[in-house]
Amino acid sequence: MPGETNALNNLFGGELLARMDRAASISARRHAEQIVVTSSVNNVSFGKAISIGTTVTIEAKVSRAFTTSMEVFIDVWVDDESGKKIKANEAIYTFVAVDSSGKPTKIDKIHPETEEEKKRYDAALRRKQLSLVLAGKMKADDATELKALFS
Ligand SMILES: CC(C)(COP(=O)(O)OP(=O)(O)OC[C@H]1O[C@@H](n2cnc3c(N)ncnc32)[C@H](O)[C@@H]1OP(=O)(O)O)[C@@H](O)C(=O)NCCC(=O)NCCS
């Protein structure tokens, strides 16, 4: 729609962020089976512009569940002229499961199966540590798995 596009007739980044947030929240809620809230947006890359009229597919999957939080990986695909799906963007959001008063509550773990799921699962802990360090909620010294990348 024109209201969702910029002067180049491409989708606004913020529109895509909102759509990814909705898809990711559905995925997180399905896993947690309770209310979930967006806690942080850890990584977004707008690799490919999405022009007006494009068919867009947003795929969101919980890549790792921690105690009350979960990482959701979002892949955005666009159809090319032949209908083939081309990867356009990706993002990583963190959701927290909460009770009706907004207090974080425990969730079940997930068990990755495919190679890609295992790769994303393993890296999720380092991303969580980085996000917590940047937010000032964890000391860099305590981010053991993250630090191991540099040793
Ligand atoms: C999300 C929220 C419930 C977390 O509350 P909190 O007091 O920080 O709770 P905690 O410190 O216990 O953290 C809860 C979990 O979130 C994780 N977390 C908190 N901040 C994080 C960050 N910046 N990055 C990654 N994970 C984070 C914690 O590590 C913890 O995970 P774990 O239990 O799986 O180990 C609270 O901040 C909130 O309600 N925020 C507003 C949410 C909202 O309205 N979202 C819509 C955006 S407009």
The ligand as a MOL file (V3000), in Angstrom:
LIG
                    3D

  0  0  0     0  0            999 V3000
M  V30 BEGIN CTAB
M  V30 COUNTS 48 50 0 0 0
M  V30 BEGIN ATOM
M  V30 1 C 10.3240 -8.1730 28.9470 0
M  V30 2 C 10.1430 -7.9680 30.4350 0
M  V30 3 C 8.9380 -8.7630 30.9430 0
M  V30 4 C 11.4120 -8.4770 31.1200 0
M  V30 5 O 11.3570 -8.0790 32.4470 0
M  V30 6 P 12.6910 -8.1040 33.3420 0
M  V30 7 O 12.3780 -7.4800 34.6500 0
M  V30 8 O 13.8420 -7.5860 32.5410 0
M  V30 9 O 12.8200 -9.6330 33.6040 0
M  V30 10 P 14.1080 -10.4600 33.8390 0
M  V30 11 O 15.2950 -9.6220 34.2050 0
M  V30 12 O 13.6930 -11.5580 34.7650 0
M  V30 13 O 14.3850 -11.0680 32.3980 0
M  V30 14 C 13.4770 -11.9960 31.8310 0
M  V30 15 C 14.2100 -12.7100 30.7240 0
M  V30 16 O 14.4790 -11.7970 29.6730 0
M  V30 17 C 15.8770 -11.8240 29.3660 0
M  V30 18 N 16.2490 -10.4960 28.9340 0
M  V30 19 C 16.0380 -9.3290 29.5560 0
M  V30 20 N 16.5570 -8.3220 28.8420 0
M  V30 21 C 17.1130 -8.8750 27.7450 0
M  V30 22 C 17.8330 -8.3580 26.6340 0
M  V30 23 N 18.0690 -7.0530 26.4950 0
M  V30 24 N 18.2640 -9.2290 25.6950 0
M  V30 25 C 18.0560 -10.5510 25.8040 0
M  V30 26 N 17.3690 -11.1090 26.8370 0
M  V30 27 C 16.9270 -10.2670 27.7930 0
M  V30 28 C 16.5330 -12.2230 30.6850 0
M  V30 29 O 17.8330 -12.7590 30.4600 0
M  V30 30 C 15.5660 -13.2780 31.1530 0
M  V30 31 O 15.7510 -14.4610 30.3880 0
M  V30 32 P 15.7370 -15.9520 31.0290 0
M  V30 33 O 14.7290 -15.9870 32.1360 0
M  V30 34 O 15.3160 -16.8230 29.8980 0
M  V30 35 O 17.1370 -16.2130 31.4760 0
M  V30 36 C 9.9400 -6.4350 30.8020 0
M  V30 37 O 11.1400 -5.7470 30.4990 0
M  V30 38 C 8.8060 -5.8310 30.0190 0
M  V30 39 O 7.6360 -6.0340 30.3630 0
M  V30 40 N 9.1270 -5.0390 28.9750 0
M  V30 41 C 8.1070 -4.4490 28.1180 0
M  V30 42 C 7.6760 -5.4490 27.0550 0
M  V30 43 C 6.8270 -4.7980 26.0060 0
M  V30 44 O 5.9280 -4.0480 26.3150 0
M  V30 45 N 7.1440 -5.0850 24.7420 0
M  V30 46 C 6.5150 -4.4570 23.6530 0
M  V30 47 C 7.4330 -3.3920 23.1450 0
M  V30 48 S 6.6840 -1.8720 22.9470 0
M  V30 END ATOM
M  V30 BEGIN BOND
M  V30 1 1 1 2
M  V30 2 1 2 3
M  V30 3 1 2 4
M  V30 4 1 2 36
M  V30 5 1 4 5
M  V30 6 1 5 6
M  V30 7 2 6 7
M  V30 8 1 6 8
M  V30 9 1 6 9
M  V30 10 1 9 10
M  V30 11 2 10 11
M  V30 12 1 10 12
M  V30 13 1 10 13
M  V30 14 1 13 14
M  V30 15 1 14 15
M  V30 16 1 15 16
M  V30 17 1 15 30
M  V30 18 1 16 17
M  V30 19 1 17 18
M  V30 20 1 17 28
M  V30 21 1 18 19
M  V30 22 1 18 27
M  V30 23 2 19 20
M  V30 24 1 20 21
M  V30 25 1 21 22
M  V30 26 2 21 27
M  V30 27 1 22 23
M  V30 28 2 22 24
M  V30 29 1 24 25
M  V30 30 2 25 26
M  V30 31 1 26 27
M  V30 32 1 28 29
M  V30 33 1 28 30
M  V30 34 1 30 31
M  V30 35 1 31 32
M  V30 36 2 32 33
M  V30 37 1 32 34
M  V30 38 1 32 35
M  V30 39 1 36 37
M  V30 40 1 36 38
M  V30 41 2 38 39
M  V30 42 1 38 40
M  V30 43 1 40 41
M  V30 44 1 41 42
M  V30 45 1 42 43
M  V30 46 2 43 44
M  V30 47 1 43 45
M  V30 48 1 45 46
M  V30 49 1 46 47
M  V30 50 1 47 48
M  V30 END BOND
M  V30 END CTAB
M  END
